[in-house]
Amino acid sequence: MSQRWAYKVVDIPYKLFGDKLTVRAQAELDKLGAQGWELVSVLQGPAGEHLRLFLKRET
């Protein structure tokens, strides 16, 4: 039987105020990990406005 995957892309915007980006990214990854999502890759979004997280989970 072949595996089937669901994919998710999440953008975490850079902010001038509020928590540090690393704190926000960690919180988002903890939340998504609890839902079964696995981080595959991270890129800086277009024009450096956000981090883009690529995740997958088995369906």
C-alpha positions in Angstrom: 0.0 0.0 0.0 1.4 3.4 -0.9 1.5 6.3 1.6 -0.7 9.3 1.0 0.3 12.7 2.2 -1.5 16.0 3.0 0.6 19.2 2.7 0.3 22.5 4.4 2.0 25.8 3.8 2.1 28.3 6.7 3.4 31.9 6.6 4.7 33.5 9.8 5.0 37.2 9.2 7.8 39.3 10.6 6.5 41.9 13.0 7.9 45.0 14.4 6.2 44.5 17.8 5.3 41.4 19.8 7.2 38.2 20.5 10.5 37.4 18.7 10.1 35.5 15.4 11.8 32.4 16.9 9.2 32.3 19.8 6.3 32.6 17.3 7.8 30.0 15.0 8.3 27.6 17.9 4.7 28.1 19.1 3.3 27.5 15.6 5.5 24.3 15.1 4.4 23.0 18.6 0.8 23.5 17.7 1.1 21.9 14.2 3.2 19.0 15.5 0.5 18.2 18.0 -1.9 17.9 15.0 0.4 15.4 13.3 2.1 17.8 10.9 5.9 17.3 10.2 8.1 20.2 9.1 9.7 19.5 5.7 11.3 22.8 4.8 11.5 26.5 5.7 12.1 29.4 3.3 12.1 33.1 3.6 9.0 34.4 1.8 9.0 36.8 -1.1 10.5 40.2 -0.3 11.6 38.9 3.1 8.2 39.6 4.7 7.7 36.2 6.4 8.9 32.7 7.0 7.2 30.1 4.9 6.9 26.7 6.5 6.2 23.6 4.5 4.7 20.7 6.4 3.3 17.2 5.6 1.3 14.5 7.4 0.1 11.1 6.4 -3.6 10.8 5.6 
